């Protein structure tokens, strides 16, 4: 019998097994219980009879508890305790999840930014990896670029280090090759840009924070017991309210949000989702080019809203037409008499014949057209010769000279 395969990376799976009776007579079937508790019947199946050619479907549930391979056999009794066996197994498969886009945002000139990618094997398999950066140049460094990971080993963290050496908008790519387990490489696109004034603005914000703290201390010393505290507003620029770059480590973010260690798959996904940010917003764009870009962004967003509104209206119209439209069948001849139906048929046949005559021409018509052309040419020649003979000799000579010329 054929074997039924489960994917071990998904939990609580369900598969259907079809059993067909190829005998001439009806056949009784009875299922024996499975050997392990990881595979279970969805329903309780008692003794059933299968007619010739009929199919019986049964559902099997797979519930694993750890990362390994599972095997079991399904035994079926029929015709005087004869048995057939169906092998059931689940193989361990590895699936890697990497982000497609990582945005560093604003990076000041000369500063370094690091992005960590943990690679680990949650299956009991060894594999090797290779990392190749593209379009990075001297600004990008990757460490380590290759390695080998054994089963049940601590995760190896790959550090992607970016340090801008000039004012530039950088877009580079990293490809992770794991040929032992994956055929195609995993591609990650990185975005970052550096412009003048970034470091100066950061220093201004730090000075503003220090000044606000000093003001709070001075106010707290002059408090009276019955007086209420005065609220002091911090003078922060607008572009810091929605900052795209956060210089915090991934481990702190994980401890605050998901409470999982670094090597678990859920923690890795949390890191990858937290690192993805927008390229820019309207507060971060400065100068005439930034104003132009913000205006184009607003126009695109407005056009997209209008388009979505039109799509919703068209969809509603289609739904109304679908449920309230009554189509006409047979050109409205459902209530017509027999004579009217015959007249409609004759009209349709006559229209088709006329259309056919316009498009197609028979062979007889073609031959007749050729004959008529030849006759006309002969008549013209004869008329020309008669006219020449009737002319006087001098005019006839002039006419022939003109024809020769």
C-alpha positions as CSV (number, residue, x, y, z in Angstrom):
1,X,0.0,0.0,0.0
2,X,1.1,3.6,-0.5
3,X,2.4,5.6,2.4
4,X,0.9,8.7,3.8
5,X,3.3,11.6,4.6
6,X,2.9,14.3,7.1
7,X,4.8,17.6,7.4
8,X,6.4,17.7,10.9
9,X,6.8,21.5,10.9
10,X,3.0,22.0,11.3
11,X,1.1,20.8,14.4
12,X,-2.3,19.2,14.6
13,X,-2.4,18.1,10.9
14,X,-5.1,16.0,9.3
15,X,-4.9,13.6,6.4
16,X,-7.6,11.5,4.6
17,X,-7.0,7.9,3.5
18,X,-9.2,6.5,0.7
19,X,-9.9,2.8,0.6
20,X,-11.5,1.4,-2.6
21,X,-13.2,-2.0,-3.1
22,X,-12.0,-3.7,-6.3
23,X,-13.6,-7.0,-5.5
24,X,-16.8,-8.2,-7.3
25,X,-18.6,-8.9,-4.0
26,X,-19.2,-6.5,-1.0
27,X,-16.3,-6.6,1.4
28,X,-16.3,-6.1,5.2
29,X,-13.6,-3.8,6.7
30,X,-12.5,-3.3,10.3
31,X,-9.7,-1.0,11.5
32,X,-7.2,-2.0,14.3
33,X,-6.0,0.7,16.7
34,X,-2.8,2.4,15.9
35,X,0.4,1.6,17.8
36,X,1.4,5.1,18.9
37,X,-0.6,7.9,20.4
38,X,0.9,10.5,18.0
39,X,-1.4,9.3,15.2
40,X,-5.2,9.1,16.0
41,X,-8.5,8.5,14.3
42,X,-10.7,11.6,14.1
43,X,-13.8,9.5,14.4
44,X,-14.5,6.0,15.8
45,X,-14.8,3.6,12.9
46,X,-16.7,0.3,13.4
47,X,-17.1,-2.6,11.0
48,X,-18.3,-1.3,7.6
49,X,-19.3,-3.0,4.3
50,X,-17.9,-1.7,1.0
51,X,-19.9,-2.3,-2.2
52,X,-17.9,-3.1,-5.4
53,X,-16.3,0.1,-6.7
54,X,-17.2,2.2,-3.7
55,X,-14.7,4.4,-1.7
56,X,-14.4,4.8,2.1
57,X,-12.7,7.9,3.5
58,X,-11.2,8.1,6.9
59,X,-9.4,11.0,8.6
60,X,-6.1,10.6,10.6
61,X,-4.8,13.3,13.0
62,X,-1.1,13.8,13.7
63,X,-0.1,15.4,17.0
64,X,3.7,15.6,17.7
65,X,5.3,16.6,20.9
66,X,9.0,17.1,19.8
67,X,11.1,17.7,16.8
68,X,11.9,14.2,15.4
69,X,10.7,11.6,12.8
70,X,7.6,9.5,13.5
71,X,6.5,6.2,12.1
72,X,3.3,4.1,12.5
73,X,1.3,1.5,10.6
74,X,-2.5,1.3,10.0
75,X,-3.8,-2.3,9.9
76,X,-7.1,-3.2,8.1
77,X,-8.9,-6.5,8.4
78,X,-11.1,-7.9,5.6
79,X,-12.4,-11.3,4.3
80,X,-11.7,-13.9,7.0
81,X,-9.2,-11.8,9.0
82,X,-6.9,-11.0,6.1
83,X,-4.8,-7.9,6.8
84,X,-3.4,-5.1,4.8
85,X,-1.0,-2.5,6.2
86,X,-0.6,1.2,5.4
87,X,2.6,2.9,6.5
88,X,2.3,6.4,8.1
89,X,5.3,8.5,8.8
90,X,6.2,12.2,9.4
91,X,9.6,13.6,8.5
92,X,11.4,16.5,10.2
93,X,11.7,19.5,7.8
94,X,13.6,22.7,8.4
95,X,12.2,26.1,7.5
96,X,14.1,29.3,7.8
97,X,12.4,32.7,8.2
98,X,14.4,35.8,7.2
99,X,13.2,39.4,6.6
100,X,13.0,40.7,3.0
101,X,13.6,44.4,3.8
102,X,15.7,45.9,6.6
103,X,15.8,49.7,7.0
104,X,18.5,51.4,9.0
105,X,17.0,54.9,8.4
106,X,19.1,57.9,9.2
107,X,22.7,57.0,9.8
108,X,25.2,59.9,10.6
109,X,28.5,60.1,8.8
110,X,31.1,57.9,10.4
111,X,28.7,56.1,12.8
112,X,28.4,52.3,12.7
113,X,25.1,50.4,12.7
114,X,24.9,46.7,13.3
115,X,22.1,44.2,12.5
116,X,22.3,40.7,13.9
117,X,20.7,37.6,12.2
118,X,20.7,34.4,14.3
119,X,20.9,31.1,12.3
120,X,20.1,27.9,14.1
121,X,18.9,24.4,13.3
122,X,15.8,23.3,15.2
123,X,16.0,19.9,13.4
124,X,18.5,17.2,14.1
125,X,20.5,17.9,10.9
126,X,23.8,19.5,10.2
127,X,24.2,22.2,7.5
128,X,26.7,24.8,6.3
129,X,26.0,28.3,5.1
130,X,27.6,31.0,3.0
131,X,26.8,34.7,2.9
132,X,27.6,37.0,-0.1
133,X,27.0,40.8,0.0
134,X,26.2,42.7,-3.2
135,X,26.5,46.5,-3.9
136,X,27.8,47.2,-0.5
137,X,31.4,48.2,-1.2
138,X,33.7,49.2,1.6
139,X,30.8,50.5,3.7
140,X,29.4,47.0,4.5
141,X,31.0,44.2,6.4
142,X,29.6,40.8,7.2
143,X,31.0,38.5,9.9
144,X,31.1,35.5,9.7
145,X,30.6,34.9,6.0
146,X,30.6,31.1,6.1
147,X,30.3,28.4,8.7
148,X,28.9,25.0,9.7
149,X,26.2,24.4,12.3
150,X,25.7,21.0,14.0
151,X,22.5,19.6,15.4
152,X,21.5,20.8,18.9
153,X,24.1,23.6,18.7
154,X,23.8,27.2,20.0
155,X,22.8,29.7,17.3
156,X,25.5,31.5,15.4
157,X,24.8,35.2,15.1
158,X,25.7,36.9,11.8
159,X,26.5,40.6,12.2
160,X,25.9,43.0,9.3
161,X,27.9,46.2,10.0
162,X,27.2,49.4,8.0
163,X,29.3,52.5,8.3
164,X,28.8,55.4,5.8
165,X,31.9,57.1,4.5
166,X,30.2,59.8,2.5
167,X,26.8,61.4,2.0
168,X,24.8,58.7,0.1
169,X,21.6,56.8,-0.1
170,X,22.7,53.2,0.2
171,X,20.8,50.1,-1.1
172,X,22.7,46.8,-0.8
173,X,21.7,43.2,-0.8
174,X,22.8,40.1,1.1
175,X,22.2,36.5,0.0
176,X,22.3,33.6,2.4
177,X,23.1,30.2,0.8
178,X,22.1,27.1,2.7
179,X,22.5,24.5,-0.1
180,X,22.1,21.5,2.2
181,X,18.5,22.3,3.1
182,X,17.3,25.0,0.6
183,X,17.7,25.1,-3.2
184,X,17.3,28.9,-3.6
185,X,19.1,31.6,-1.5
186,X,17.5,33.9,1.0
187,X,17.7,37.5,-0.2
188,X,17.6,40.5,2.3
189,X,17.5,44.1,1.0
190,X,19.1,46.8,3.3
191,X,18.3,50.5,3.0
192,X,20.1,53.5,4.6
193,X,20.8,57.1,3.8
194,X,23.1,59.8,5.1
195,X,22.8,63.5,4.6
196,X,24.3,66.6,6.1
197,X,23.0,67.9,9.4
198,X,22.1,64.5,10.9
199,X,24.8,64.6,13.6
200,X,24.1,68.3,14.4
201,X,20.4,67.7,14.9
202,X,21.1,64.7,17.2
203,X,23.4,66.9,19.3
204,X,20.8,69.6,19.5
205,X,18.2,67.1,20.8
206,X,20.7,65.9,23.5
207,X,21.3,69.5,24.6
208,X,17.5,70.2,24.7
209,X,17.1,67.1,27.0
210,X,19.9,68.3,29.3
211,X,18.4,71.8,29.6
212,X,14.9,70.4,30.3
213,X,16.3,68.2,33.1
214,X,18.1,71.2,34.7
215,X,14.9,73.2,34.6
216,X,13.0,70.4,36.3
217,X,15.6,70.3,39.1
218,X,15.5,74.1,39.6
219,X,11.7,74.1,39.8
220,X,11.7,71.1,42.3
221,X,14.0,73.0,44.7
222,X,11.7,76.1,44.8
223,X,8.5,74.1,45.5
224,X,6.3,74.9,48.5
225,X,4.5,72.3,50.4
226,X,1.1,73.4,49.3
227,X,2.0,74.4,45.8
228,X,1.4,72.2,42.8
229,X,4.2,71.2,40.4
230,X,4.5,73.1,37.2
231,X,4.5,71.1,34.0
232,X,7.5,71.8,31.8
233,X,7.2,71.0,28.1
234,X,10.2,69.6,26.3
235,X,11.3,71.4,23.2
236,X,11.6,68.4,20.9
237,X,11.7,68.8,17.1
238,X,8.9,67.4,15.0
239,X,10.9,64.8,13.2
240,X,11.8,63.0,16.5
241,X,8.1,62.2,17.3
242,X,8.1,59.5,14.7
243,X,11.7,58.4,14.6
244,X,12.5,55.4,12.4
245,X,15.8,54.4,14.1
246,X,16.1,52.9,17.6
247,X,19.6,52.1,18.9
248,X,18.4,49.3,21.2
249,X,19.6,45.7,21.3
250,X,17.5,42.8,20.1
251,X,17.8,41.0,23.4
252,X,16.2,43.9,25.4
253,X,13.3,44.1,22.9
254,X,12.7,40.4,23.3
255,X,12.7,40.5,27.1
256,X,10.2,43.4,27.0
257,X,7.8,42.0,24.4
258,X,7.9,38.2,24.0
259,X,9.9,36.8,26.9
260,X,11.7,34.2,24.9
261,X,15.4,33.4,24.6
262,X,17.3,34.3,21.5
263,X,17.5,30.9,19.9
264,X,13.8,30.2,19.7
265,X,12.0,30.6,16.4
266,X,9.4,33.0,17.8
267,X,12.1,35.3,19.1
268,X,13.8,35.3,15.7
269,X,10.6,36.4,14.0
270,X,10.1,39.1,16.6
271,X,13.6,40.5,15.9
272,X,13.0,40.5,12.2
273,X,9.6,42.2,12.4
274,X,11.0,44.9,14.8
275,X,13.9,45.8,12.5
276,X,11.6,46.6,9.5
277,X,10.9,50.4,9.3
278,X,9.7,52.9,6.7
279,X,12.1,54.6,4.5
280,X,11.1,58.2,5.3
281,X,8.1,60.3,6.4
282,X,7.0,63.9,5.9
283,X,8.7,65.1,9.1
284,X,12.1,63.7,8.2
285,X,12.2,65.3,4.7
286,X,13.8,68.8,4.7
287,X,14.4,71.3,1.9
288,X,12.7,71.9,-1.4
289,X,13.2,68.3,-2.6
290,X,11.7,67.0,0.6
291,X,8.6,69.2,0.2
292,X,8.2,68.0,-3.3
293,X,8.5,64.4,-2.3
294,X,6.0,64.9,0.6
295,X,3.5,66.5,-1.9
296,X,3.9,63.6,-4.3
297,X,3.3,61.2,-1.5
298,X,0.1,63.0,-0.5
299,X,-1.1,63.0,-4.1
300,X,-0.5,59.3,-4.5
301,X,-2.3,58.5,-1.3
302,X,-5.3,60.6,-2.4
303,X,-5.4,58.9,-5.8
304,X,-5.2,55.6,-4.1
305,X,-8.1,56.4,-1.9
306,X,-10.2,57.6,-4.9
307,X,-9.4,54.4,-6.7
308,X,-10.4,52.2,-3.8
309,X,-13.7,54.1,-3.5
310,X,-14.4,53.5,-7.2
311,X,-13.5,49.8,-6.8
312,X,-15.9,49.4,-3.8
313,X,-18.7,51.1,-5.8
314,X,-18.2,48.9,-8.8
315,X,-18.1,45.8,-6.6
316,X,-21.4,46.8,-5.0
317,X,-23.0,47.4,-8.4
318,X,-21.9,44.0,-9.6
319,X,-23.3,42.4,-6.4
320,X,-26.6,44.1,-7.0
321,X,-26.7,43.0,-10.6
322,X,-25.8,39.5,-9.7
323,X,-28.7,39.0,-7.2
324,X,-31.4,41.2,-8.8
325,X,-30.8,40.6,-12.6
326,X,-33.3,38.3,-14.4
327,X,-31.6,37.2,-17.7
328,X,-33.7,36.6,-20.8
329,X,-33.5,33.1,-22.2
330,X,-34.1,32.1,-25.9
331,X,-34.6,35.8,-27.0
332,X,-37.7,36.1,-25.0
333,X,-39.5,33.2,-26.7
334,X,-40.5,31.4,-23.6
335,X,-44.1,32.6,-23.9
336,X,-44.2,32.6,-27.8
337,X,-46.3,30.3,-29.9
338,X,-45.1,27.7,-32.4
339,X,-45.7,29.9,-35.4
340,X,-43.7,32.8,-33.9
341,X,-40.8,30.5,-33.1
342,X,-40.8,29.2,-36.7
343,X,-40.7,32.8,-38.0
344,X,-37.8,33.7,-35.8
345,X,-35.9,30.6,-37.0
346,X,-36.5,31.5,-40.7
347,X,-35.4,35.1,-40.1
348,X,-32.2,33.9,-38.4
349,X,-31.5,31.5,-41.3
350,X,-32.1,34.2,-43.9
351,X,-29.8,36.6,-42.1
352,X,-27.1,33.9,-41.9
353,X,-27.4,33.1,-45.6
354,X,-27.2,36.8,-46.5
355,X,-24.1,37.2,-44.4
356,X,-22.6,34.1,-45.9
357,X,-23.2,35.4,-49.5
358,X,-21.5,38.6,-48.7
359,X,-18.4,36.9,-47.4
360,X,-18.0,33.9,-49.7
361,X,-18.1,33.8,-53.5
362,X,-18.6,30.7,-55.5
363,X,-16.3,29.4,-58.3
364,X,-18.9,30.0,-60.9
365,X,-19.1,33.7,-60.1
366,X,-15.3,33.9,-60.4
367,X,-15.2,32.2,-63.8
368,X,-18.1,34.4,-65.0
369,X,-16.2,37.5,-63.9
370,X,-13.2,36.4,-66.0
371,X,-15.3,35.7,-69.0
372,X,-17.0,39.1,-68.9
373,X,-13.6,40.9,-68.6
374,X,-12.3,39.0,-71.7
375,X,-15.4,39.9,-73.7
376,X,-15.1,43.6,-72.8
377,X,-11.4,43.6,-73.9
378,X,-12.3,42.0,-77.2
379,X,-15.1,44.5,-77.8
380,X,-12.7,47.4,-77.1
381,X,-10.1,46.0,-79.5
382,X,-12.6,45.5,-82.3
383,X,-14.0,49.0,-81.9
384,X,-10.5,50.5,-82.0
385,X,-9.7,48.6,-85.2
386,X,-13.0,49.6,-86.9
387,X,-12.4,53.2,-86.0
388,X,-8.9,53.1,-87.6
389,X,-10.2,51.5,-90.8
390,X,-12.9,54.2,-91.2
391,X,-10.3,57.0,-90.8
392,X,-8.7,58.6,-93.9
393,X,-5.1,57.5,-94.6
394,X,-3.3,60.6,-93.4
395,X,-5.0,60.7,-90.0
396,X,-4.5,56.9,-89.7
397,X,-0.7,57.4,-90.2
398,X,-0.6,60.2,-87.6
399,X,-2.5,58.1,-85.1
400,X,-0.1,55.1,-85.5
401,X,2.9,57.4,-85.1
402,X,1.5,58.8,-81.9
403,X,0.9,55.3,-80.6
404,X,4.4,54.3,-81.4
405,X,5.8,57.3,-79.6
